[in-house]
Amino acid sequence: MSTRYSGLWEASMAGRRSKSGQGEEQQSESQIDWFKRMMLLKYRTMRGLTQQTVGDGVYRSKDTIRDYERQRSRVPASVLSDLIRVLEIPPDVAAYLRVLAPLKRKDPLIEADGRFNALYLSLCEQYMGEIFEWAPTMFPALTQSRSYYEHIVAEADINDTAERRQSGLEFRAERKEILVGRKDEPTVQYLVGEPAFFFLSKAPRKLQIEQLDLLTACCETPGWDIRVLARPHLNPVSTFSLFKARDPKKFPQAGPEVVYTELLHSSWVFQDAVRIAVYDGWRHGMWPGSIRYKEYRDAYWRNWLA
């Protein structure tokens, strides 16, 4: 784990059935346990390995590997190194798994860096049934064109480097390919603040058109809905993402309900039901008064691209 921390990652429990209909089994699993078992499932699938092959490689039965992946038993720390070797898990992911391996559900909170949170978000985008993101000043990462990222997002990042920029582009492309390619069609909602369009209006015309066309294409992805919050609101909320499991039969691998949020000094992925309800309440208060992107786009073309 990096010694430069930028967020807290909770292992808290939420055993009650949530109002969203999330099954008790999914809701009671901790973030830590879900991250561990889903990373094992992800890399087994990515490497094209069977449960039997993995079991043979770590001196366990096929049924044991199946139990790890289906939450029937926790992944023991003693077998983790062998799993990392057999699954060829990348060094950064392996380092996080080794830190998490000995932790139990009732252990205190652990600190996590931004890369750790990003890996968790990518799993949510791959397996959760409902995804909501509030983007107040810039377009959501998975809806950004390359030019928009390079000339607006990266230039606004005081920590930007050529290596960081290239890594960001590759990771976003990987995340988007996974989310768009999902066959189970999760509900994806993006709420964009009007300032994002104001800043876009200052960019070169070619970049504006490219970004607007990409947003239009994103709206045509099954299950996706992009809206614009074009009115002022009190108690401004920073960028955040909300992930819910929804129907456990349709999304059997979904994890516990979580919120990801960014602050000036940190980023958080938290499972606490009380705090999640606050973010979800803000979302449901703002969404009905927002404007569908295609309607807003027509006004943008008339006013700012005229």
PyMOL commands that set and color helices and strands:
alter all, ss='L'
color gray80, all
select helices_A, chain A and resi 24-28+31-46+51-57+62-69+77-87+91-100+114-127+141-143+146-156+162-180+195-201+205-219+273-289+293-303
alter helices_A, ss='H'
color red, helices_A
select strands_A, chain A and resi 7-9+110-112+130-135+187-193+224-229+240-244+258-262+267-270+291-292
alter strands_A, ss='S'
color yellow, strands_A
deselect
rebuild
show_as cartoon
